[in-house]
């Protein structure tokens, strides 16, 4: 049974160019997917469609739908800023002074009482966990294997991480370890979305370089770079660095030869609650995996571990996580080795092959419940993560920024970097907000240059989620450095653009062929975020 999106695509093609040019079609194009899905719902009974995933925006009246469609339509006027463009995070946009704490401010529309919860969540986000047993019983449970002792140590100032320097251990980038399905049963598990992939049998789903006293770490990630010369259309030269990864000092024997290594740089924390409030129907309306224009986009359908239902993944470099709470639980387990109600193993990512790890004491306290980070901790950390405000944009009316915006649109960047959405009603702080993430949050094939060879759910080894761009111009202000893409290989925004391949190749080539003034203007536009 075909999905509504697939059926709609066939109808579009059958209708031909006359329908596509019809103003009535253009006016209702953004609603056609969800409308058709509702009409076809009875015929799709028994299909593999996710249970409980809304195919239409039930939170909107017909009048609201018209308003949302009008306000989210990409502009064609680049002579002045759009209304509310400065407020890229909606009513919760932070208008505090721009400094190193620009990503650490609460959403401006949360209540005074909620600010108290935000501060408590911030304290837990910064808290250093310690190994068991410890006199600080509310803080023990670290590891036994881990990458860092606190969330903040990876998400530096709530911003992005950095790749390891030559002689320093990693703190804000780690290696994902996984292999593809190799048996019929494993392929069935993948197809049924029971698992995303298969971890290394000894080292688990990620490499943990650190360990509690009495235990050795799993190994150390090393990265080597090879410089590649790129000559732009006007003769300018840019040097790109292509990384390769290895692990030294493996503590528990060799890796499985089928295991792939995929680096993951920690992303900024801002705007997560807004992303969570984008209607699934609005994201799916941008999905078109069979489109002939070279830009497809597809969702990563993942299993919600709390409900067991299939839903839309929207967090993580491969869109492999459905909710902020699950993302936090995954980080507690994999990065710090702390058990939560969502990930109740007290030994984090330790495997059965790491017997010494499983023999170490855990930090469970009877008075706090059966896990090391009980529900109140998860509630506060989740609330904090949902309510980190997006900073206001700067210089939106500057001539160079407006010129760069026009080029960004004309070069085709918005085919993946969707400018704006209106969030769902129902959540007071994040509900019914016009936001400007410049992302469709879908998977796109970015070509062999960025491929890691590691499949994650529906994402192939060359597919990545489009990251939001808000705050990207403040990277150096917040973190003191600027490293972009999933592994931090790009040291400038220009380098990041030049790494685009696959579905991003045409836009990348237009940028590379542009003159210096136009390239500078486009970068100025990005720096205004």
C-alpha positions as a printed Julia matrix, in Angstrom:
529×3 Matrix{Float64}:
  0.0     0.0     0.0
  1.44    3.34   -1.04
  1.83    6.2     1.39
 -0.23    9.38    0.83
  2.91   11.3    -0.13
  3.77    8.75   -2.82
  0.23    8.84   -4.19
  0.21   12.63   -4.23
  3.51   12.64   -6.1
  2.06   10.42   -8.82
 -0.97   12.68   -9.13
  1.26   15.74   -9.5
  3.22   14.1   -12.3
  0.09   12.81  -14.02
 -1.42   16.3   -13.97
  1.56   17.68  -15.81
  2.86   21.25  -16.04
 -0.56   22.88  -16.52
 -1.63   21.99  -12.99
  1.74   22.93  -11.55
  1.45   26.42  -13.07
 -2.15   26.89  -11.95
 -2.31   29.65   -9.29
 -4.89   27.68   -7.32
 -2.48   24.73   -7.14
  0.34   27.03   -6.03
 -1.86   28.58   -3.35
 -2.79   25.24   -1.82
  0.38   23.31   -2.53
  1.49   23.32    1.12
 -1.82   21.8     2.22
 -2.3    19.21   -0.5
 -0.31   16.46    1.19
 -2.23   16.6     4.43
 -5.59   17.07    2.73
 -5.09   14.07    0.47
 -3.82   12.02    3.39
 -7.08   12.64    5.24
 -9.15   11.71    2.19
 -7.2     8.51    1.61
 -6.99    7.45    5.24
 -9.7     4.74    5.02
 -7.98    3.15    2.02
 -4.7     3.02    3.88
 -5.99    0.96    6.8
 -3.58   -1.85    7.54
 -0.63   -0.09    5.9
  2.72    0.52    7.54
  1.89    4.14    8.3
  3.03    5.2    11.79
  0.3     4.87   14.39
 -0.62    8.16   16.02
  1.38   10.36   13.63
 -0.9    13.22   12.62
 -1.3    13.61    8.87
 -3.05   16.96    9.16
 -2.94   19.97   11.43
 -5.92   19.46   13.68
 -4.81   22.43   15.79
 -5.66   24.9    13.01
 -8.96   26.28   11.81
 -9.42   26.77    8.04
 -8.69   30.47    8.57
 -5.53   29.61   10.51
 -4.4    27.29    7.72
 -4.67   30.09    5.19
 -2.73   32.44    7.44
  0.01   29.86    8.08
  0.32   29.07    4.39
  0.66   32.76    3.54
  3.2    33.62    6.23
  5.45   30.6     5.59
  5.56   31.0     1.81
  9.15   31.94    0.78
  9.46   35.64    0.09
 10.19   37.15   -3.3
 10.9    40.63   -1.94
 14.5    41.15   -0.87
 14.39   44.94   -0.65
 13.64   44.92    3.07
 13.42   42.48    5.99
 10.27   40.41    6.41
  7.94   41.03    9.32
  9.25   39.42   12.53
 12.39   38.17   10.76
 14.56   39.41   13.61
 12.61   37.18   16.03
 13.87   33.92   14.58
 12.77   31.97   17.67
  9.28   33.45   17.8
  8.02   35.18   20.95
 10.64   33.35   23.02
 13.54   34.87   21.07
 16.29   36.05   23.4
 17.17   39.72   23.07
 19.88   39.7    25.7
 23.3    41.19   25.02
 25.34   39.17   22.55
 28.24   37.55   24.41
 29.51   34.09   25.36
 26.22   33.39   27.15
 24.09   34.09   24.06
 22.99   30.43   23.8
 22.34   30.02   27.54
 19.38   32.37   27.96
 15.85   31.12   28.7
 13.02   31.65   26.25
 11.7    35.13   26.96
  8.08   34.02   27.16
  8.32   31.48   30.0
  6.8    32.45   33.35
  8.64   33.5    36.5
  7.92   30.1    38.07
  9.17   28.33   34.96
 12.38   30.32   35.13
 13.01   28.61   38.46
 12.69   25.2    36.81
 14.94   26.41   34.01
 17.64   27.36   36.52
 17.37   24.01   38.28
 17.65   22.25   34.93
 20.67   24.38   34.1
 22.32   23.33   37.37
 21.75   19.66   36.54
 23.02   20.23   32.99
 26.27   21.61   34.44
 26.52   19.08   37.26
 29.63   16.88   37.38
 28.73   13.27   38.16
 31.11   11.15   40.22
 31.89    7.44   40.37
 30.24    5.1    42.88
 30.39    4.75   45.8
 30.57    8.38   46.85
 29.59   10.58   49.77
 27.63   12.78   47.33
 24.96   10.16   46.84
 22.76   12.26   44.58
 25.65   12.67   42.14
 27.22    9.25   41.91
 26.74    6.72   39.14
 29.28    8.03   36.62
 30.27    5.5    33.99
 31.78    3.04   34.5
 32.79    3.97   30.92
 32.07    7.5    29.77
 33.06   10.42   27.56
 32.39   13.29   29.95
 31.18   13.98   33.5
 28.62   16.68   32.66
 26.32   17.64   29.79
 27.84   21.13   29.69
 31.33   19.72   29.15
 30.26   18.53   25.7
 27.76   21.28   24.86
 30.2    24.06   25.68
 28.22   27.15   26.76
 25.2    25.33   25.28
 26.89   25.61   21.89
 28.63   23.25   19.54
 31.68   21.11   20.24
 35.08   21.01   18.61
 37.11   18.18   17.11
 40.1    16.97   19.12
 43.38   18.82   18.84
 46.45   16.76   18.03
 47.58   16.13   21.61
 44.37   16.5    23.6
 41.69   13.99   24.48
 38.26   14.52   22.99
 35.6    16.2    25.07
 32.9    17.33   22.67
 33.13   14.88   19.79
 32.91   11.1    19.9
 32.79    8.1    17.58
 29.58    6.22   16.85
 30.22    2.51   16.36
 27.79    0.5    14.24
 27.42   -2.0    11.45
 24.67   -2.8     8.96
 22.39   -5.82    9.15
 24.12   -8.97    7.9
 21.5   -11.7     8.38
 17.88  -12.05    7.29
 16.71  -11.67   10.89
 18.73   -8.49   11.37
 17.37   -7.05    8.13
 13.86   -7.79    9.37
 14.58   -5.93   12.61
 15.79   -2.9    10.66
 12.78   -2.99    8.31
 10.41   -3.17   11.28
 12.2    -0.22   12.91
 12.98   -2.29   15.98
 16.61   -1.12   15.9
 18.48    1.66   14.1
 21.57   -0.45   13.39
 23.8    -2.91   15.24
 26.51   -1.83   17.72
 29.97   -3.3    17.9
 29.71   -6.57   19.87
 32.52   -5.53   22.25
 32.53   -1.73   22.36
 28.84   -1.01   21.96
 27.27    1.96   20.2
 30.01    4.54   20.84
 33.62    4.74   21.91
 34.08    5.82   25.53
 37.59    7.08   26.1
 37.32    7.53   29.87
 36.65    5.17   32.77
 36.2     5.27   36.53
 39.17    4.29   38.76
 39.99    0.6    38.49
 38.82    0.33   34.89
 40.46    1.21   31.59
 38.86    3.26   28.85
 37.92    1.71   25.54
 40.51    3.53   23.45
 41.33    6.91   22.01
 40.03    8.5    18.83
 42.58    9.94   16.45
 41.85   12.11   13.45
 44.19   12.86   10.56
 43.51   15.51    7.94
 44.47   15.64    4.3
 44.29   19.07    2.68
 42.37   19.36   -0.59
 42.63   22.39   -2.86
 39.48   23.94   -4.31
 39.71   26.69   -6.91
 36.64   28.9    -7.13
 35.23   30.52  -10.25
 37.08   33.8    -9.75
 40.41   32.06   -9.14
 40.28   32.2    -5.35
 41.68   29.14   -3.6
 40.15   27.44   -0.56
 41.79   24.53    1.25
 39.45   21.9     2.64
 40.58   19.33    5.16
 39.36   15.77    4.68
 39.47   13.75    7.91
 40.15   10.08    8.5
 39.52    8.37   11.84
 41.16    5.58   13.79
 41.18    4.24   17.35
 44.4     3.71   19.27
 44.92    1.65   22.41
 41.8    -0.48   22.23
 41.26   -1.73   25.77
 39.12   -4.81   25.2
 40.33   -6.4    21.99
 39.78   -5.56   18.33
 36.73   -3.93   16.82
 34.48   -6.07   14.68
 35.81   -5.71   11.1
 32.29   -4.71   10.0
 32.09   -1.84   12.49
 32.13    1.64   10.98
 33.43    4.75   12.75
 31.3     7.86   12.53
 32.32   11.07   14.33
 29.64   13.18   15.99
 30.24   16.79   16.99
 27.9    18.05   19.7
 25.39   20.52   18.21
 24.04   23.74   19.78
 21.16   23.4    22.24
 19.1    26.44   21.22
 15.58   26.17   19.82
 15.06   22.47   20.56
 11.62   22.97   22.08
 10.51   24.84   18.97
 11.74   22.05   16.7
  9.77   19.57   18.8
  6.61   21.65   18.23
  6.77   21.69   14.41
  3.79   19.71   13.13
  4.75   16.34   11.59
  2.44   17.11    8.67
  4.4    20.29    7.9
  7.7    18.39    7.85
  6.3    15.53    5.77
  4.94   18.06    3.25
  8.55   18.78    2.29
  9.46   15.1     1.86
  9.72   13.97   -1.74
 12.26   11.13   -2.05
 11.47   10.44   -5.73
 11.48   14.03   -6.95
 13.29   14.56  -10.25
 14.74   17.98   -9.44
 17.64   16.43   -7.54
 16.36   17.51   -4.12
 14.42   14.81   -2.34
 14.38   14.81    1.43
 12.95   11.96    3.41
 11.92   11.44    7.01
 13.68    9.06    9.36
 10.83    7.1    10.89
 11.93    5.88   14.31
 10.46    3.98   17.23
  9.35    6.1    20.17
 10.77    4.11   23.06
  8.2     5.4    25.54
  5.13    4.45   23.48
  6.57    1.84   21.14
  4.98    3.61   18.17
  6.61    4.73   14.95
  7.04    8.47   14.73
  9.1    11.14   13.04
 12.75   11.49   14.02
 13.84   15.11   14.17
 16.89   15.31   16.49
 20.47   14.19   15.96
 22.72   14.34   12.91
 20.74   11.53   11.27
 17.32   12.56   12.66
 17.42    9.36   14.67
 15.67   10.61   17.82
 12.03   11.59   18.19
 12.01   13.72   21.35
 14.2    15.93   23.5
 13.62   13.68   26.51
 14.86   10.61   24.62
 17.84   12.59   23.3
 18.71   13.54   26.88
 18.33    9.95   28.07
 20.56    8.69   25.25
 23.23   11.23   26.19
 23.04   10.34   29.89
 23.51    6.66   29.01
 26.1     6.88   26.25
 28.12    9.95   27.2
 28.04    9.88   31.01
 26.94    6.33   31.86
 23.92    7.4    33.92
 20.71    5.35   34.0
 17.3     6.99   33.52
 13.73    5.67   33.32
 14.09    5.77   29.53
 17.51    4.02   29.51
 17.57    1.99   32.75
 20.88    0.16   32.34
 23.16    1.26   35.2
 26.31    0.54   33.2
 25.6     2.78   30.23
 27.03    1.43   26.99
 28.98   -1.44   28.58
 28.52   -4.72   26.7
 28.52   -8.33   27.9
 32.07   -8.63   26.57
 33.24   -5.92   29.0
 32.83   -8.0    32.14
 34.99   -5.74   34.31
 32.69   -2.82   33.49
 29.57   -4.74   34.47
 31.18   -5.7    37.78
 31.62   -2.08   38.88
 29.22   -0.56   41.45
 26.38    1.66   40.27
 24.9     4.81   41.75
 21.33    3.7    42.42
 19.99    5.03   45.74
 16.95    3.28   47.17
 15.46    6.54   48.39
 15.69    8.02   44.87
 14.26    5.07   42.98
 15.58    2.36   40.64
 17.71    4.59   38.38
 20.59    7.04   38.86
 18.79   10.02   37.29
 15.16    9.68   38.47
 12.14   11.3    36.76
 12.48   14.71   38.49
 16.03   15.02   37.12
 14.87   14.1    33.63
 11.93   16.5    33.88
 14.19   19.44   34.74
 16.92   18.65   32.2
 14.27   18.21   29.5
 12.57   21.49   30.43
 15.91   23.29   30.35
 16.72   21.82   26.93
 13.29   22.77   25.58
 13.55   26.38   26.67
 16.98   27.63   25.66
 16.07   30.73   23.69
 17.18   31.41   20.14
 19.1    34.73   19.95
 17.61   37.52   17.88
 19.08   38.06   14.45
 21.27   41.05   13.82
 21.59   43.48   10.9
 18.64   41.96    9.03
 18.15   45.19    7.09
 21.79   45.73    6.12
 22.18   45.92    2.32
 24.83   43.19    2.25
 22.65   40.87    4.36
 19.61   41.42    2.13
 21.75   40.83   -0.95
 23.08   37.63    0.59
 19.57   36.49    1.45
 18.51   36.94   -2.17
 21.49   34.87   -3.33
 20.76   32.18   -0.73
 17.26   31.81   -2.15
 18.32   32.06   -5.82
 21.12   29.52   -5.48
 18.59   26.95   -4.27
 19.73   26.68   -0.66
 16.15   26.89    0.63
 15.3    23.62   -1.12
 16.67   21.98    2.04
 17.08   24.94    4.4
 13.35   25.73    4.65
 13.15   29.27    6.04
 10.13   29.2     8.36
  7.39   27.25   10.08
  4.5    28.0    12.39
  4.55   25.64   15.35
  1.59   23.64   16.68
 -0.81   25.09   19.19
 -1.05   23.58   22.66
  2.29   24.43   24.24
  2.21   27.87   25.83
  5.85   28.87   25.34
  6.51   27.23   21.98
  2.97   27.0    20.59
  1.76   28.81   17.45
  5.02   30.66   16.93
  6.44   31.86   13.62
 10.0    30.52   13.68
 12.91   30.74   11.23
 15.14   27.66   11.63
 16.15   27.46    7.95
 15.86   23.66    7.96
 13.41   21.03    6.76
 14.73   18.54    9.39
 14.68   15.81    6.74
 17.4    13.51    5.45
 19.32   14.43    2.31
 22.06   12.62    0.44
 25.08   14.9     0.79
 27.36   12.92   -1.49
 30.46   10.78   -0.97
 32.59   13.57    0.49
 30.53   13.75    3.68
 29.45   10.1     3.76
 30.42    8.07    6.82
 29.14    4.73    5.55
 27.01    4.26    8.66
 23.28    3.66    8.21
 21.01    4.8    11.05
 17.42    3.66   10.68
 16.13    4.98    7.37
 19.22    7.16    6.92
 21.88    5.74    4.62
 25.59    6.26    5.1
 25.52    9.38    2.92
 22.33   10.96    4.25
 22.23   13.65    6.92
 19.51   15.72    8.54
 19.47   19.35    7.45
 20.7    21.23   10.54
 18.97   24.47   11.57
 20.98   27.6    10.88
 19.75   29.83   13.69
 22.61   31.01   15.88
 25.28   29.89   13.41
 26.67   33.41   13.11
 27.39   33.48   16.87
 29.44   30.29   16.93
 32.78   32.01   17.47
 31.29   34.45   19.99
 29.91   31.62   22.13
 32.56   28.94   21.7
 35.7    30.91   20.86
 36.14   28.84   17.71
 34.14   27.86   14.65
 33.85   24.26   13.47
 30.98   23.14   11.28
 29.38   19.97    9.84
 28.89   16.69   11.69
 32.6    16.22   12.38
 33.84   19.8    12.61
 35.99   19.5     9.49
 34.85   22.89    8.17
 36.6    25.84    9.81
 34.53   28.49    8.05
 31.06   28.75    6.59
 32.63   28.89    3.13
 34.3    25.53    3.74
 31.02   24.08    5.0
 29.23   25.12    1.81
 32.01   23.73   -0.4
 31.67   20.32    1.28
 28.07   20.05    0.06
 27.67   17.28   -2.5
 24.86   15.03   -3.64
 21.59   16.92   -3.36
 23.5    20.05   -2.34
 25.91   19.91   -5.28
 24.08   22.37   -7.55
 23.76   25.01   -4.84
 27.4    24.45   -3.88
 28.52   24.88   -7.49
 26.54   28.11   -7.86
 28.24   29.45   -4.75
 31.67   28.38   -6.01
 31.04   30.04   -9.38
 29.92   33.35   -7.84
 32.2    36.36   -7.61
 33.84   37.4    -4.36
 31.28   40.11   -3.57
 28.35   37.72   -3.93
 30.0    35.01   -1.85
 30.81   37.54    0.85
 27.21   38.77    0.86
 25.85   35.24    1.29
 28.22   34.65    4.2
 27.12   37.98    5.74
 23.54   36.72    5.55
 24.48   33.51    7.39
 26.45   35.47    9.97
 23.34   37.5    10.77
 21.67   34.41   12.27
